[in-house]
Amino acid sequence: MKTILPIALIALVLGAAAPAASASTGVQAGELSLDRDGYWRDERVRVWVDGFHDRIWIEPCYEYRYQPCGTRYRVCVREGRWDRRWVAGHWEYRTRRVWVDRGHRRGDRDGWGRRGGRGGHETRGRRGGRAPA
């Protein structure tokens, strides 16, 4: 409950409705994904696209003609049709969503319920024992 309330307030401030929180997906607040275990990031990836046949529509072709009396009228010279064209293989940039795990930060609890990343050793001196004066 302590985690859901601040997340809901942030989502309301950002203008998004706060959906129910879940441990695996986090709460979506607009483009921002709020989760204590990590976050989603969009990254551009260069991928090779094999050659393929593409179907394209070719528009009909019209032209204007004149009657002997001078009246103008439109004539379909070539009807519209589908055409198959070969698109050669090429490189493209595509965007994909990647989960970025935050891991344990300093001050977080480790797997045994202790605080700190190294079990409190960072405050001791070189050989352990009391902190140097």
N, CA, C and O atoms as a GROMACS GRO file, in nm:
protein
  532
    1MET      N    1   0.082  -0.119   0.000
    1MET     CA    2   0.000   0.000   0.000
    1MET      C    3   0.087   0.125   0.000
    1MET      O    4   0.051   0.226  -0.061
    2LYS      N    5   0.203   0.118   0.070
    2LYS     CA    6   0.291   0.233   0.075
    2LYS      C    7   0.345   0.268  -0.063
    2LYS      O    8   0.371   0.384  -0.092
    3THR      N    9   0.361   0.167  -0.149
    3THR     CA   10   0.417   0.192  -0.282
    3THR      C   11   0.310   0.238  -0.380
    3THR      O   12   0.338   0.320  -0.467
    4ILE      N   13   0.190   0.186  -0.367
    4ILE     CA   14   0.085   0.215  -0.464
    4ILE      C   15   0.038   0.359  -0.454
    4ILE      O   16   0.012   0.422  -0.557
    5LEU      N   17   0.026   0.414  -0.334
    5LEU     CA   18  -0.024   0.550  -0.317
    5LEU      C   19   0.064   0.655  -0.384
    5LEU      O   20   0.010   0.738  -0.458
    6PRO      N   21   0.197   0.657  -0.362
    6PRO     CA   22   0.278   0.757  -0.434
    6PRO      C   23   0.275   0.738  -0.585
    6PRO      O   24   0.277   0.835  -0.660
    7ILE      N   25   0.270   0.614  -0.631
    7ILE     CA   26   0.265   0.587  -0.774
    7ILE      C   27   0.134   0.639  -0.831
    7ILE      O   28   0.132   0.697  -0.940
    8ALA      N   29   0.024   0.618  -0.760
    8ALA     CA   30  -0.105   0.667  -0.805
    8ALA      C   31  -0.106   0.819  -0.811
    8ALA      O   32  -0.163   0.877  -0.904
    9LEU      N   33  -0.044   0.885  -0.712
    9LEU     CA   34  -0.038   1.032  -0.713
    9LEU      C   35   0.044   1.082  -0.831
    9LEU      O   36   0.007   1.181  -0.895
   10ILE      N   37   0.157   1.016  -0.860
   10ILE     CA   38   0.239   1.056  -0.975
   10ILE      C   39   0.161   1.037  -1.104
   10ILE      O   40   0.166   1.121  -1.193
   11ALA      N   41   0.087   0.927  -1.114
   11ALA     CA   42   0.009   0.901  -1.236
   11ALA      C   43  -0.100   1.006  -1.253
   11ALA      O   44  -0.127   1.048  -1.366
   12LEU      N   45  -0.165   1.050  -1.143
   12LEU     CA   46  -0.267   1.153  -1.153
   12LEU      C   47  -0.208   1.288  -1.192
   12LEU      O   48  -0.268   1.362  -1.269
   13VAL      N   49  -0.089   1.318  -1.140
   13VAL     CA   50  -0.024   1.444  -1.175
   13VAL      C   51   0.013   1.444  -1.322
   13VAL      O   52   0.000   1.547  -1.389
   14LEU      N   53   0.059   1.332  -1.375
   14LEU     CA   54   0.097   1.322  -1.515
   14LEU      C   55  -0.023   1.313  -1.607
   14LEU      O   56  -0.008   1.318  -1.729
   15GLY      N   57  -0.142   1.299  -1.552
   15GLY     CA   58  -0.263   1.300  -1.634
   15GLY      C   59  -0.307   1.164  -1.682
   15GLY      O   60  -0.384   1.155  -1.777
   16ALA      N   61  -0.261   1.060  -1.620
   16ALA     CA   62  -0.302   0.926  -1.661
   16ALA      C   63  -0.377   0.861  -1.546
   16ALA      O   64  -0.350   0.888  -1.429
   17ALA      N   65  -0.471   0.776  -1.580
   17ALA     CA   66  -0.541   0.700  -1.478
   17ALA      C   67  -0.448   0.595  -1.424
   17ALA      O   68  -0.370   0.536  -1.499
   18ALA      N   69  -0.453   0.569  -1.294
   18ALA     CA   70  -0.362   0.473  -1.232
   18ALA      C   71  -0.424   0.334  -1.236
   18ALA      O   72  -0.520   0.309  -1.162
   19PRO      N   73  -0.373   0.243  -1.318
   19PRO     CA   74  -0.422   0.106  -1.318
   19PRO      C   75  -0.372   0.031  -1.195
   19PRO      O   76  -0.287   0.081  -1.121
   20ALA      N   77  -0.424  -0.086  -1.175
   20ALA     CA   78  -0.380  -0.166  -1.061
   20ALA      C   79  -0.234  -0.203  -1.076
   20ALA      O   80  -0.189  -0.238  -1.186
   21ALA      N   81  -0.160  -0.197  -0.968
   21ALA     CA   82  -0.017  -0.226  -0.973
   21ALA      C   83   0.006  -0.376  -0.970
   21ALA      O   84  -0.066  -0.449  -0.903
   22SER      N   85   0.106  -0.421  -1.042
   22SER     CA   86   0.147  -0.560  -1.036
   22SER      C   87   0.299  -0.564  -1.024
   22SER      O   88   0.368  -0.473  -1.070
   23ALA      N   89   0.350  -0.668  -0.962
   23ALA     CA   90   0.494  -0.676  -0.936
   23ALA      C   91   0.576  -0.696  -1.062
   23ALA      O   92   0.690  -0.651  -1.069
   24SER      N   93   0.519  -0.762  -1.164
   24SER     CA   94   0.599  -0.794  -1.282
   24SER      C   95   0.601  -0.683  -1.385
   24SER      O   96   0.704  -0.659  -1.448
   25THR      N   97   0.489  -0.614  -1.404
   25THR     CA   98   0.484  -0.514  -1.511
   25THR      C   99   0.497  -0.372  -1.461
   25THR      O  100   0.533  -0.285  -1.540
   26GLY      N  101   0.470  -0.345  -1.336
   26GLY     CA  102   0.477  -0.207  -1.288
   26GLY      C  103   0.353  -0.131  -1.326
   26GLY      O  104   0.263  -0.185  -1.390
   27VAL      N  105   0.348  -0.005  -1.286
   27VAL     CA  106   0.234   0.081  -1.316
   27VAL      C  107   0.272   0.172  -1.431
   27VAL      O  108   0.376   0.237  -1.426
   28GLN      N  109   0.190   0.177  -1.533
   28GLN     CA  110   0.217   0.264  -1.647
   28GLN      C  111   0.155   0.400  -1.619
   28GLN      O  112   0.036   0.409  -1.591
   29ALA      N  113   0.235   0.505  -1.627
   29ALA     CA  114   0.186   0.641  -1.612
   29ALA      C  115   0.225   0.718  -1.736
   29ALA      O  116   0.331   0.780  -1.741
   30GLY      N  117   0.141   0.714  -1.835
   30GLY     CA  118   0.174   0.777  -1.962
   30GLY      C  119   0.288   0.699  -2.027
   30GLY      O  120   0.276   0.578  -2.047
   31GLU      N  121   0.398   0.767  -2.061
   31GLU     CA  122   0.515   0.702  -2.119
   31GLU      C  123   0.608   0.647  -2.011
   31GLU      O  124   0.701   0.573  -2.042
   32LEU      N  125   0.586   0.684  -1.886
   32LEU     CA  126   0.676   0.648  -1.777
   32LEU      C  127   0.632   0.517  -1.715
   32LEU      O  128   0.515   0.503  -1.679
   33SER      N  129   0.722   0.423  -1.702
   33SER     CA  130   0.692   0.295  -1.639
   33SER      C  131   0.754   0.297  -1.500
   33SER      O  132   0.877   0.300  -1.487
   34LEU      N  133   0.672   0.295  -1.397
   34LEU     CA  134   0.721   0.303  -1.261
   34LEU      C  135   0.725   0.164  -1.200
   34LEU      O  136   0.621   0.100  -1.183
   35ASP      N  137   0.843   0.117  -1.168
   35ASP     CA  138   0.859  -0.013  -1.107
   35ASP      C  139   0.990  -0.011  -1.030
   35ASP      O  140   1.088   0.046  -1.076
   36ARG      N  141   0.991  -0.072  -0.913
   36ARG     CA  142   1.112  -0.064  -0.833
   36ARG      C  143   1.220  -0.162  -0.880
   36ARG      O  144   1.336  -0.149  -0.840
   37ASP      N  145   1.184  -0.260  -0.963
   37ASP     CA  146   1.282  -0.359  -1.009
   37ASP      C  147   1.351  -0.319  -1.138
   37ASP      O  148   1.458  -0.373  -1.169
   38GLY      N  149   1.295  -0.226  -1.215
   38GLY     CA  150   1.354  -0.187  -1.341
   38GLY      C  151   1.259  -0.100  -1.420
   38GLY      O  152   1.162  -0.048  -1.365
   39TYR      N  153   1.286  -0.084  -1.550
   39TYR     CA  154   1.202   0.000  -1.634
   39TYR      C  155   1.217  -0.043  -1.780
   39TYR      O  156   1.311  -0.113  -1.816
   40TRP      N  157   1.122   0.000  -1.862
   40TRP     CA  158   1.124  -0.027  -2.005
   40TRP      C  159   1.192   0.087  -2.077
   40TRP      O  160   1.171   0.204  -2.043
   41ARG      N  161   1.276   0.055  -2.176
   41ARG     CA  162   1.344   0.156  -2.255
   41ARG      C  163   1.331   0.119  -2.403
   41ARG      O  164   1.347   0.003  -2.440
   42ASP      N  165   1.303   0.219  -2.487
   42ASP     CA  166   1.298   0.198  -2.631
   42ASP      C  167   1.439   0.213  -2.686
   42ASP      O  168   1.507   0.312  -2.657
   43GLU      N  169   1.484   0.115  -2.764
   43GLU     CA  170   1.616   0.125  -2.824
   43GLU      C  171   1.608   0.096  -2.973
   43GLU      O  172   1.530   0.011  -3.016
   44ARG      N  173   1.689   0.167  -3.050
   44ARG     CA  174   1.693   0.149  -3.195
   44ARG      C  175   1.792   0.038  -3.228
   44ARG      O  176   1.904   0.035  -3.178
   45VAL      N  177   1.746  -0.054  -3.314
   45VAL     CA  178   1.828  -0.169  -3.352
   45VAL      C  179   1.836  -0.173  -3.504
   45VAL      O  180   1.734  -0.154  -3.572
   46ARG      N  181   1.955  -0.197  -3.558
   46ARG     CA  182   1.973  -0.208  -3.703
   46ARG      C  183   1.955  -0.355  -3.741
   46ARG      O  184   2.025  -0.442  -3.691
   47VAL      N  185   1.858  -0.381  -3.832
   47VAL     CA  186   1.828  -0.518  -3.873
   47VAL      C  187   1.834  -0.528  -4.025
   47VAL      O  188   1.807  -0.431  -4.096
   48TRP      N  189   1.869  -0.646  -4.076
   48TRP     CA  190   1.872  -0.673  -4.219
   48TRP      C  191   1.736  -0.726  -4.261
   48TRP      O  192   1.685  -0.820  -4.200
   49VAL      N  193   1.678  -0.666  -4.366
   49VAL     CA  194   1.550  -0.711  -4.420
   49VAL      C  195   1.580  -0.776  -4.555
   49VAL      O  196   1.635  -0.713  -4.645
   50ASP      N  197   1.542  -0.903  -4.569
   50ASP     CA  198   1.564  -0.975  -4.695
   50ASP      C  199   1.478  -0.914  -4.805
   50ASP      O  200   1.377  -0.849  -4.778
   51GLY      N  201   1.521  -0.936  -4.930
   51GLY     CA  202   1.444  -0.888  -5.044
   51GLY      C  203   1.309  -0.957  -5.051
   51GLY      O  204   1.295  -1.072  -5.008
   52PHE      N  205   1.209  -0.887  -5.105
   52PHE     CA  206   1.074  -0.942  -5.113
   52PHE      C  207   0.997  -0.876  -5.227
   52PHE      O  208   1.034  -0.769  -5.276
   53HIS      N  209   0.891  -0.942  -5.269
   53HIS     CA  210   0.801  -0.885  -5.370
   53HIS      C  211   0.696  -0.803  -5.295
   53HIS      O  212   0.636  -0.850  -5.199
   54ASP      N  213   0.677  -0.680  -5.341
   54ASP     CA  214   0.579  -0.590  -5.280
   54ASP      C  215   0.469  -0.562  -5.380
   54ASP      O  216   0.495  -0.547  -5.500
   55ARG      N  217   0.347  -0.554  -5.333
   55ARG     CA  218   0.232  -0.524  -5.418
   55ARG      C  219   0.198  -0.377  -5.403
   55ARG      O  220   0.168  -0.331  -5.292
   56ILE      N  221   0.203  -0.302  -5.512
   56ILE     CA  222   0.172  -0.159  -5.504
   56ILE      C  223   0.058  -0.127  -5.599
   56ILE      O  224   0.041  -0.194  -5.702
   57TRP      N  225  -0.021  -0.026  -5.566
   57TRP     CA  226  -0.133   0.018  -5.648
   57TRP      C  227  -0.087   0.130  -5.740
   57TRP      O  228  -0.031   0.230  -5.693
   58ILE      N  229  -0.110   0.115  -5.868
   58ILE     CA  230  -0.078   0.219  -5.964
   58ILE      C  231  -0.209   0.290  -5.999
   58ILE      O  232  -0.304   0.227  -6.045
   59GLU      N  233  -0.212   0.420  -5.975
   59GLU     CA  234  -0.333   0.499  -5.994
   59GLU      C  235  -0.374   0.502  -6.142
   59GLU      O  236  -0.289   0.494  -6.231
   60PRO      N  237  -0.504   0.513  -6.168
   60PRO     CA  238  -0.548   0.527  -6.308
   60PRO      C  239  -0.502   0.662  -6.366
   60PRO      O  240  -0.483   0.758  -6.292
   61CYS      N  241  -0.485   0.666  -6.496
   61CYS     CA  242  -0.437   0.787  -6.563
   61CYS      C  243  -0.552   0.847  -6.646
   61CYS      O  244  -0.611   0.779  -6.730
   62TYR      N  245  -0.583   0.973  -6.620
   62TYR     CA  246  -0.690   1.044  -6.691
   62TYR      C  247  -0.631   1.159  -6.771
   62TYR      O  248  -0.525   1.212  -6.737
   63GLU      N  249  -0.700   1.195  -6.876
   63GLU     CA  250  -0.663   1.317  -6.949
   63GLU      C  251  -0.792   1.383  -7.000
   63GLU      O  252  -0.895   1.317  -7.015
   64TYR      N  253  -0.783   1.509  -7.026
   64TYR     CA  254  -0.898   1.584  -7.075
   64TYR      C  255  -0.892   1.597  -7.226
   64TYR      O  256  -0.786   1.623  -7.285
   65ARG      N  257  -1.008   1.578  -7.287
   65ARG     CA  258  -1.020   1.594  -7.432
   65ARG      C  259  -1.134   1.693  -7.460
   65ARG      O  260  -1.217   1.722  -7.374
   66TYR      N  261  -1.134   1.743  -7.582
   66TYR     CA  262  -1.235   1.843  -7.619
   66TYR      C  263  -1.320   1.792  -7.734
   66TYR      O  264  -1.270   1.733  -7.830
   67GLN      N  265  -1.450   1.817  -7.722
   67GLN     CA  266  -1.542   1.786  -7.831
   67GLN      C  267  -1.530   1.894  -7.939
   67GLN      O  268  -1.474   2.001  -7.913
   68PRO      N  269  -1.580   1.868  -8.060
   68PRO     CA  270  -1.572   1.969  -8.167
   68PRO      C  271  -1.640   2.102  -8.130
   68PRO      O  272  -1.604   2.208  -8.182
   69CYS      N  273  -1.738   2.094  -8.038
   69CYS     CA  274  -1.806   2.218  -7.999
   69CYS      C  275  -1.730   2.294  -7.891
   69CYS      O  276  -1.771   2.404  -7.854
   70GLY      N  277  -1.618   2.237  -7.838
   70GLY     CA  278  -1.537   2.305  -7.738
   70GLY      C  279  -1.560   2.258  -7.595
   70GLY      O  280  -1.494   2.307  -7.504
   71THR      N  281  -1.654   2.164  -7.573
   71THR     CA  282  -1.680   2.114  -7.438
   71THR      C  283  -1.568   2.019  -7.397
   71THR      O  284  -1.526   1.932  -7.474
   72ARG      N  285  -1.521   2.037  -7.275
   72ARG     CA  286  -1.412   1.954  -7.223
   72ARG      C  287  -1.470   1.833  -7.149
   72ARG      O  288  -1.568   1.848  -7.076
   73TYR      N  289  -1.412   1.715  -7.166
   73TYR     CA  290  -1.454   1.595  -7.091
   73TYR      C  291  -1.331   1.512  -7.054
   73TYR      O  292  -1.226   1.520  -7.118
   74ARG      N  293  -1.348   1.432  -6.948
   74ARG     CA  294  -1.237   1.353  -6.895
   74ARG      C  295  -1.244   1.210  -6.947
   74ARG      O  296  -1.352   1.151  -6.953
   75VAL      N  297  -1.128   1.155  -6.985
   75VAL     CA  298  -1.121   1.019  -7.041
   75VAL      C  299  -1.017   0.940  -6.960
   75VAL      O  300  -0.909   0.991  -6.928
   76CYS      N  301  -1.052   0.815  -6.929
   76CYS     CA  302  -0.956   0.727  -6.861
   76CYS      C  303  -0.866   0.666  -6.967
   76CYS      O  304  -0.911   0.588  -7.052
   77VAL      N  305  -0.738   0.702  -6.962
   77VAL     CA  306  -0.642   0.653  -7.060
   77VAL      C  307  -0.588   0.516  -7.019
   77VAL      O  308  -0.574   0.427  -7.102
   78ARG      N  309  -0.558   0.500  -6.887
   78ARG     CA  310  -0.507   0.372  -6.837
   78ARG      C  311  -0.573   0.345  -6.702
   78ARG      O  312  -0.570   0.430  -6.613
   79GLU      N  313  -0.633   0.227  -6.687
   79GLU     CA  314  -0.702   0.192  -6.563
   79GLU      C  315  -0.602   0.166  -6.451
   79GLU      O  316  -0.486   0.134  -6.474
   80GLY      N  317  -0.650   0.182  -6.329
   80GLY     CA  318  -0.568   0.150  -6.213
   80GLY      C  319  -0.545   0.001  -6.203
   80GLY      O  320  -0.629  -0.078  -6.245
   81ARG      N  321  -0.431  -0.038  -6.147
   81ARG     CA  322  -0.400  -0.181  -6.138
   81ARG      C  323  -0.300  -0.206  -6.026
   81ARG      O  324  -0.234  -0.114  -5.977
   82TRP      N  325  -0.292  -0.331  -5.987
   82TRP     CA  326  -0.192  -0.374  -5.889
   82TRP      C  327  -0.068  -0.419  -5.964
   82TRP      O  328  -0.080  -0.482  -6.070
   83ASP      N  329   0.048  -0.388  -5.913
   83ASP     CA  330   0.173  -0.429  -5.976
   83ASP      C  331   0.264  -0.488  -5.868
   83ASP      O  332   0.264  -0.443  -5.754
   84ARG      N  333   0.340  -0.591  -5.907
   84ARG     CA  334   0.437  -0.650  -5.814
   84ARG      C  335   0.575  -0.598  -5.847
   84ARG      O  336   0.619  -0.601  -5.962
   85ARG      N  337   0.643  -0.548  -5.744
   85ARG     CA  338   0.779  -0.496  -5.763
   85ARG      C  339   0.872  -0.564  -5.664
   85ARG      O  340   0.832  -0.597  -5.552
   86TRP      N  341   0.996  -0.586  -5.707
   86TRP     CA  342   1.096  -0.646  -5.620
   86TRP      C  343   1.164  -0.537  -5.538
   86TRP      O  344   1.213  -0.438  -5.593
   87VAL      N  345   1.165  -0.556  -5.407
   87VAL     CA  346   1.235  -0.465  -5.317
   87VAL      C  347   1.360  -0.539  -5.271
   87VAL      O  348   1.351  -0.644  -5.208
   88ALA      N  349   1.477  -0.483  -5.304
   88ALA     CA  350   1.604  -0.548  -5.271
   88ALA      C  351   1.626  -0.550  -5.120
   88ALA      O  352   1.569  -0.468  -5.047
   89GLY      N  353   1.708  -0.644  -5.073
   89GLY     CA  354   1.742  -0.650  -4.931
   89GLY      C  355   1.812  -0.523  -4.887
   89GLY      O  356   1.889  -0.463  -4.962
   90HIS      N  357   1.784  -0.481  -4.763
   90HIS     CA  358   1.840  -0.355  -4.714
   90HIS      C  359   1.842  -0.355  -4.562
   90HIS      O  360   1.779  -0.438  -4.496
   91TRP      N  361   1.916  -0.260  -4.507
   91TRP     CA  362   1.922  -0.240  -4.362
   91TRP      C  363   1.814  -0.141  -4.321
   91TRP      O  364   1.788  -0.043  -4.390
   92GLU      N  365   1.751  -0.168  -4.206
   92GLU     CA  366   1.650  -0.078  -4.149
   92GLU      C  367   1.678  -0.059  -4.001
   92GLU      O  368   1.734  -0.147  -3.935
   93TYR      N  369   1.637   0.056  -3.949
   93TYR     CA  370   1.640   0.078  -3.805
   93TYR      C  371   1.500   0.056  -3.752
   93TYR      O  372   1.404   0.114  -3.802
   94ARG      N  373   1.489  -0.029  -3.651
   94ARG     CA  374   1.359  -0.056  -3.588
   94ARG      C  375   1.371  -0.030  -3.440
   94ARG      O  376   1.479  -0.038  -3.382
   95THR      N  377   1.259   0.003  -3.380
   95THR     CA  378   1.256   0.031  -3.237
   95THR      C  379   1.197  -0.089  -3.164
   95THR      O  380   1.094  -0.142  -3.204
   96ARG      N  381   1.265  -0.130  -3.057
   96ARG     CA  382   1.210  -0.239  -2.976
   96ARG      C  383   1.219  -0.198  -2.830
   96ARG      O  384   1.305  -0.120  -2.791
   97ARG      N  385   1.128  -0.253  -2.750
   97ARG     CA  386   1.126  -0.223  -2.608
   97ARG      C  387   1.209  -0.326  -2.534
   97ARG      O  388   1.195  -0.446  -2.555
   98VAL      N  389   1.297  -0.277  -2.446
   98VAL     CA  390   1.387  -0.363  -2.372
   98VAL      C  391   1.368  -0.337  -2.223
   98VAL      O  392   1.358  -0.222  -2.181
   99TRP      N  393   1.362  -0.444  -2.145
   99TRP     CA  394   1.351  -0.431  -2.000
   99TRP      C  395   1.490  -0.409  -1.942
   99TRP      O  396   1.581  -0.488  -1.967
  100VAL      N  397   1.507  -0.302  -1.864
  100VAL     CA  398   1.635  -0.272  -1.802
  100VAL      C  399   1.619  -0.298  -1.653
  100VAL      O  400   1.541  -0.232  -1.584
  101ASP      N  401   1.694  -0.397  -1.604
  101ASP     CA  402   1.688  -0.435  -1.464
  101ASP      C  403   1.776  -0.340  -1.384
  101ASP      O  404   1.894  -0.322  -1.415
  102ARG      N  405   1.720  -0.280  -1.281
  102ARG     CA  406   1.798  -0.186  -1.201
  102ARG      C  407   1.897  -0.256  -1.110
  102ARG      O  408   1.998  -0.198  -1.070
  103GLY      N  409   1.870  -0.380  -1.076
  103GLY     CA  410   1.959  -0.452  -0.984
  103GLY      C  411   1.950  -0.393  -0.845
  103GLY      O  412   1.856  -0.319  -0.815
  104HIS      N  413   2.045  -0.426  -0.761
  104HIS     CA  414   2.045  -0.372  -0.624
  104HIS      C  415   2.128  -0.246  -0.620
  104HIS      O  416   2.244  -0.246  -0.659
  105ARG      N  417   2.067  -0.141  -0.572
  105ARG     CA  418   2.139  -0.015  -0.555
  105ARG      C  419   2.189  -0.006  -0.412
  105ARG      O  420   2.140  -0.079  -0.324
  106ARG      N  421   2.283   0.081  -0.386
  106ARG     CA  422   2.334   0.099  -0.252
  106ARG      C  423   2.222   0.147  -0.163
  106ARG      O  424   2.148   0.238  -0.199
  107GLY      N  425   2.208   0.087  -0.049
  107GLY     CA  426   2.100   0.121   0.043
  107GLY      C  427   1.983   0.026   0.032
  107GLY      O  428   1.899   0.022   0.122
  108ASP      N  429   1.975  -0.052  -0.076
  108ASP     CA  430   1.869  -0.151  -0.087
  108ASP      C  431   1.904  -0.271   0.000
  108ASP      O  432   2.020  -0.290   0.038
  109ARG      N  433   1.804  -0.348   0.029
  109ARG     CA  434   1.829  -0.470   0.107
  109ARG      C  435   1.880  -0.578   0.014
  109ARG      O  436   1.833  -0.593  -0.099
  110ASP      N  437   1.978  -0.654   0.062
  110ASP     CA  438   2.027  -0.765  -0.019
  110ASP      C  439   1.937  -0.887   0.004
  110ASP      O  440   1.832  -0.873   0.066
  111GLY      N  441   1.975  -1.001  -0.044
  111GLY     CA  442   1.891  -1.120  -0.037
  111GLY      C  443   1.864  -1.171   0.103
  111GLY      O  444   1.771  -1.249   0.122
  112TRP      N  445   1.945  -1.130   0.204
  112TRP     CA  446   1.927  -1.180   0.340
  112TRP      C  447   1.866  -1.076   0.432
  112TRP      O  448   1.869  -1.092   0.554
  113GLY      N  449   1.810  -0.969   0.377
  113GLY     CA  450   1.743  -0.869   0.460
  113GLY      C  451   1.835  -0.765   0.518
  113GLY      O  452   1.789  -0.682   0.597
  114ARG      N  453   1.963  -0.766   0.483
  114ARG     CA  454   2.055  -0.666   0.536
  114ARG      C  455   2.052  -0.544   0.446
  114ARG      O  456   2.025  -0.554   0.327
  115ARG      N  457   2.079  -0.428   0.503
  115ARG     CA  458   2.085  -0.305   0.424
  115ARG      C  459   2.227  -0.286   0.375
  115ARG      O  460   2.322  -0.329   0.440
  116GLY      N  461   2.242  -0.221   0.261
  116GLY     CA  462   2.375  -0.193   0.208
  116GLY      C  463   2.418  -0.301   0.111
  116GLY      O  464   2.375  -0.416   0.121
  117GLY      N  465   2.503  -0.264   0.018
  117GLY     CA  466   2.542  -0.356  -0.088
  117GLY      C  467   2.642  -0.461  -0.043
  117GLY      O  468   2.643  -0.571  -0.097
  118ARG      N  469   2.729  -0.429   0.058
  118ARG     CA  470   2.834  -0.523   0.096
  118ARG      C  471   2.825  -0.562   0.242
  118ARG      O  472   2.926  -0.597   0.303
  119GLY      N  473   2.710  -0.557   0.299
  119GLY     CA  474   2.692  -0.601   0.436
  119GLY      C  475   2.752  -0.507   0.540
  119GLY      O  476   2.783  -0.551   0.650
  120GLY      N  477   2.769  -0.380   0.509
  120GLY     CA  478   2.818  -0.284   0.605
  120GLY      C  479   2.969  -0.268   0.607
  120GLY      O  480   3.020  -0.192   0.689
  121HIS      N  481   3.043  -0.337   0.520
  121HIS     CA  482   3.189  -0.330   0.520
  121HIS      C  483   3.242  -0.195   0.474
  121HIS      O  484   3.357  -0.161   0.503
  122GLU      N  485   3.160  -0.117   0.403
  122GLU     CA  486   3.211   0.007   0.346
  122GLU      C  487   3.241   0.113   0.453
  122GLU      O  488   3.307   0.213   0.423
  123THR      N  489   3.194   0.094   0.578
  123THR     CA  490   3.221   0.193   0.682
  123THR      C  491   3.341   0.156   0.768
  123THR      O  492   3.386   0.237   0.848
  124ARG      N  493   3.392   0.035   0.752
  124ARG     CA  494   3.504  -0.009   0.836
  124ARG      C  495   3.637   0.030   0.774
  124ARG      O  496   3.644   0.069   0.658
  125GLY      N  497   3.740   0.019   0.853
  125GLY     CA  498   3.874   0.050   0.807
  125GLY      C  499   3.929  -0.057   0.715
  125GLY      O  500   3.856  -0.145   0.669
  126ARG      N  501   4.058  -0.049   0.689
  126ARG     CA  502   4.122  -0.137   0.593
  126ARG      C  503   4.118  -0.283   0.639
  126ARG      O  504   4.093  -0.372   0.558
  127ARG      N  505   4.143  -0.309   0.767
  127ARG     CA  506   4.148  -0.447   0.818
  127ARG      C  507   4.025  -0.487   0.895
  127ARG      O  508   4.027  -0.590   0.964
  128GLY      N  509   3.918  -0.412   0.887
  128GLY     CA  510   3.799  -0.446   0.962
  128GLY      C  511   3.805  -0.383   1.100
  128GLY      O  512   3.893  -0.302   1.129
  129GLY      N  513   3.711  -0.420   1.184
  129GLY     CA  514   3.710  -0.364   1.320
  129GLY      C  515   3.649  -0.226   1.319
  129GLY      O  516   3.558  -0.197   1.241
  130ARG      N  517   3.699  -0.139   1.408
  130ARG     CA  518   3.643  -0.006   1.417
  130ARG      C  519   3.687   0.082   1.300
  130ARG      O  520   3.789   0.057   1.236
  131ALA      N  521   3.607   0.186   1.274
  131ALA     CA  522   3.641   0.281   1.169
  131ALA      C  523   3.762   0.360   1.214
  131ALA      O  524   3.774   0.390   1.332
  132PRO      N  525   3.855   0.394   1.123
  132PRO     CA  526   3.972   0.472   1.161
  132PRO      C  527   3.935   0.609   1.212
  132PRO      O  528   3.840   0.672   1.164
  133ALA      N  529   4.012   0.657   1.311
  133ALA     CA  530   3.981   0.786   1.373
  133ALA      C  531   4.040   0.901   1.297
  133ALA      O  532   4.023   1.016   1.336
   0.00000   0.00000   0.00000
